[in-house]
């Protein structure tokens, strides 16, 4: 895509905000790569890969930006790579990654594990699966770049980023990097309203809780995670049908945002009073096992949070930032006034500057 093509493509995403003018043409590829499901089974995943044309510029370390999209749904029809093809507005995720590529950033945007596999649904909010797909997407992109034919790149500074669920995935990648992909250096984690704390998500934006309960039941077994213990009767009996018949727009319209209406009274009371560990130990254990970011990874962090976020509350994000600092990461928590959950547009130039500063510090520039 030429710069003018990029500018036209990203215009809807930046409606009402200052859109960046692309400085580079970008070649876009669909790439399959190997990854690994929880439990060790081999997986084949799909990513969009965005490589700027650097022309005659001297070789240098370029930012590699692995972006995890927000929630789109569980089934293959909801995979993020379909959004721009179908003309659906889940989050203009391709446009977001392309906007950064137009500024000279190598972009990678994978579909989550389970998408594209007719035998599986997405491993929604499963930290191990999200980490694998993010890290393996970086591995695959670097392998392609190393193979040659892309001038202007001597190496990459690697960043994992994501919006909402994608923020959960980005922090999962940081948590699992040392064990799963120790050869990959991460220069930073960028979260746009990241949903790292799943128990808090159940309290503050429970619309997506049925998707999590369905996924965790399938992964851990009903003896550990029984959705009927949590959901109101009107939703429990049709869970499997409801979460697989519609993508995120339908999910958010169907399920109530009030935890007292979505969950049964006993579970809602326990959730809001903070007693899940004692009263619903299986569900609590699964939520805590998939809480991300706090494994002591030490990777620098930038969190972009809106004051008017109704999905992840400001107090929850502040507590997460403080916990990250205690766990050993340098954290920039940047709060944007009068911005809701999606901070990607408001923070665009700040994120670009943060990535370039990080690479500059690494290079001693």
Beta strands, then each sheet from edge to edge (+ up, - down):
strand 1: 26-36
strand 2: 42-52
strand 3: 60-68
strand 4: 106-110
strand 5: 153-163
strand 6: 188-192
strand 7: 301-306
strand 8: 331-336
sheet 1: 1+ 2- 4+ 3+ 5+ 6+ 7+ 8+
end
